[in-house]
Amino acid sequence: MIEVKFSSSERAVIEDYDRSTNKSASDWTDKIFDLVKKSIKDHYLKEQNYTCCFCKQKIRVKHNRAWDTEHIISRSSHPEFMFHPQNLCVTCIDCNTEKSSKEVLSTPKQRVRFPNRSSAYVIIHPHFDIYDDHLRVIVAGQVYEWKTPKGRATHSIYGLDRFLKVADRPQLPDSNVKRLMISALTSKDDDESYDSIELELLEYLALKHSEKLGPQISIDIIKKLKEA
């Protein structure tokens, strides 16, 4: 992903902030940064084609209030990286809320330099990783399959299993999905039954959404799930 480039006036504001010895997460709301924040959001919305880096839902709207600027390393833990271009992207509000200030670094510690390599992160980093290598989107905003530990961590930290939480709603129309969701929610992540329940749910949803996905794609998904 191409990182944001700041204008000379924006760089001057950021450099002044970087020289400060009293940085805080709350500095983000200072009006002096309004133009910088607009540049960040405008750039990454276009660069990401209005697609969330983590759930891969596309939200094309005329205003950008449907999007949040995401500090991949949270500004509450490392305000010194608040304006680092490789620490920035945009996410849907739900992903940003789910992640909040959760830890994403492999070895959390105070850092002088921004960690600019994939191995420094437990999640899929939009600047350093290829999303499809770690996580497969079956139905954006609904069903995902992780391929690697990074994929699983991203799935968890950004709450990509949040669709399962509708299992608590009594009005959920599909009894088969409800049954599988409840089973998954009540299983422990390290329980062997969790993987089989998840596989059954993924297969069922692939069939359920076959009209949207196309019958051949649904069959290919199920074949690949069986081989996994």
N, C-alpha and C positions, 0 to 999 in steps of 0.2 A: 504494500500500500504506500502510495506517495504521501509523504508527510507535509503538513501545512508549512507554508513559507510566509513569514511576517514582513510587513512593510517596514521601512526604516523607522518611522515614528512608533510603530508597534514594538519593534525590537528595542527601542530606547526605553519604553515603559517597562518591558520585561527585564531588561538588563538592570534597570534601577531596582526592580523587585529582587532580582538575584543577588544584588549587593547587600540587601538588607540582612541584618543579623537577628531580626525578630520576626520571622515568618510564621504565618498561622493559616490554617485551612479557611478561616473566615475571611481572609484577604480576598478570596475569590469574588465576594459580593461587592467589593469596592468599585465605585462607578468609574474609576480611572481605567479599569480593565474592560469596560463595556465593548469598545471597538475590537479589542483583542479577542474577546469571547465570541463576538459575531463572526470574525474571520475564521476562528476555529470551527464553529458549527457550520458555516457556509461551505468551507472547504471540504470537511469530511462528509457532509450530506451528499455533495456532488461526487466525491471520490468513492464513496460507498454505494452510490446509486440508490440512495434512500433506503438502504437495507441495513438492518441492525447487525453489527459484527458478531453477535453471539446467538441470537435466536433465528437470524436470517429472515425475519419477516420484513416485507417491503411496505413502507408507509409513505406514499407520495402525497404530500400536502403542500399548500401554498405558503403556509407559515411554518416556523420551526419549533413551535411550542409542543409539538408531539414528540420531540426528541430531547434527549439529555446529552450534554457533553460528559463523556466518561473519562475519569482519571483512572487508568488501569491500575497503577499503584495509587492507592487512595491519597488524596491531599491531606487527610487527617493524620496519616502516619508519616508521610513524606511531603510536606508542603514545598520543599525545595525543588520537587519535580513537577510543580503545578503547571508550568507552561512548556515543559519539554515536549516537543512535537511527537516523539515516539511513545509518550505516555498518554496520548490523546486519541480519541475516536468519538463517534456518536453512537448511542444506543437508544433503543426504545425505552420508555419510562419504566416499564415493568422490569426489564433486565437490570437497569441501573438501580432500581429500588431493591431488587433481590440481592444484588451483589453488595451494595452499600459500601462499607469500609472493610469487607472481608480480606484476609491476607491472600495475596496471589504470588508472593515470592517463594522460591524454593528454600532459601535460607534467609529468613527475615533478620535484618540487622540494620543499624544506622549506616547509611552509605554516603560517600562523598560524591561518587560518580553514578550516573544513571546506568543501570544494568541493561546493556543493549545486545543480549544474546538470548536465544530461545530457552536454553537450559536454566536460565535464572528464574523461570516462571513455571508454576504448576498448571496454569491454564493455557489455552490457545491464545497466543498473543497476535493481534491482527497485523502487527508490523513485522513479526519475526517468524510466524508459522503459517502453514497452509491449512486452512480450516478442514478441508475434506480429508486430510491425512489422519485426522484425529476424531472427527465427529461427522456422522452422516445424517442429513436431514431427510426424513421420510415424508413428513407433512410439517411445513414450517409453522411454528407456534403450537404444535401439538405433539409430534412424535419424532424422537431422535434416537440414534443408536451410536454409542461411543465405541471407538476402535482402540483407543490407547488410554493410559492413565490421565494424560492431559485432557482428552475428550471427556472422560468421566468427571474430572475436577471441574471443567468448564460447565458441564451439565448440572453439577451440584451447586457451584458458587453463583452462577447466574440464574439458578432456579428454573432450568429448562424442564424439570419434572413438575412444574407448577400446574400443568394441565391435570395432573393426577389429583390435585386437591379438590377438584369439583366432585370427587367421589363422596364428599361430605354433604353434597346437596341432594336432598331427597327427590327433587324433580328431574334428576338426570334421566334422560329418556331411554338410553340404551342399557338394558339390564346386564348384558354380557360385559360391556365395558365397565360398568359400575362394579360388577363382581370382581373382575381382574384388577381394577384400580384399588379396591379395598384390600385385596390380597397383597398387592405390591406395597401398599402403604403400611400394612401391619407386619410385613416381613423386614428382617434386618438386612442391611446391605451385604453382610458377609454370609447370609443364610443361603444355602445351595438352592432352596426353593425360589429365591428372589429372581435368579436368572431364568428359570423355567417359566415363572409367571410373566416376567417381562417379555420373554420370547413369544409366549402365547398372545400377549396383548399386542405386540408389534405385528404379528401375523394377522390377528383379527382386524386391526385398524388398516392394514394394507389392503385387505379385502374390502373393508367397509368403504374405503376411499378409492376403490378401483376405478370408479367412473371419472374421478378427477385425475388420478394418476395414469389411467390407461390400463387395460387388462394385462398387457404384456409386461409393463413395468411392475405391476403388483406381483405377478408371477415371479419375475426376476428377483424382486425384493425378498419374497418368501424363500426362494431357492437359496439365496445368499445367506439368509438368516439360518436356514437349516444346516448350511455348510460351516457356519461360524463355530 
